[in-house]
Amino acid sequence: MKRLWLRLALCVYAVLYTICLPLILGIENSYSDYHAIEPVVFPIVTIGVSFGLWLHRSYKWKLSALLLIIIACFNNEDWTAVHNTAAILFFILSTYIMINDKRFKMFGIISIIAYPLLFLNTEQNLFLFEAIQIPILSTYHLARVIYLLKLKNKH
């Protein structure tokens, strides 16, 4: 039960991560750009988000958590190929997992609907995509945790 409450807190943390980084550091072209602004803080807070994925009981989310750690540890300026490959795989894998979740498939559908944002003709298209995808992922996990808490309370 304690693990579920920790996961719940980490879901809220991920939403706050999405909101607070741009509020505190300004809007950039991508969340990855915060690594250059805060080279110590960005990896730490991003790894904090990945911890929530790691706590998920399903092995499917372990790979997403690992990809998020790679994103956090390998900045986009020095490790462009590693960072961007991990980021692409993270979002595609996360969407794939959500779309195949029978109980919470709607989050995967919403995630897919957001992908055209990547093709907008604006400097912040990637930022917009990430600023929408992260709350979708967080809300998906929040809905799963609340569902599990309700199940635990029934027993």
PyMOL commands that set and color helices and strands:
alter all, ss='L'
color gray80, all
select helices_A, chain A and resi 2-25+31-37+41-54+60-73+80-99+105-119+125-154
alter helices_A, ss='H'
color red, helices_A
deselect
rebuild
show_as cartoon
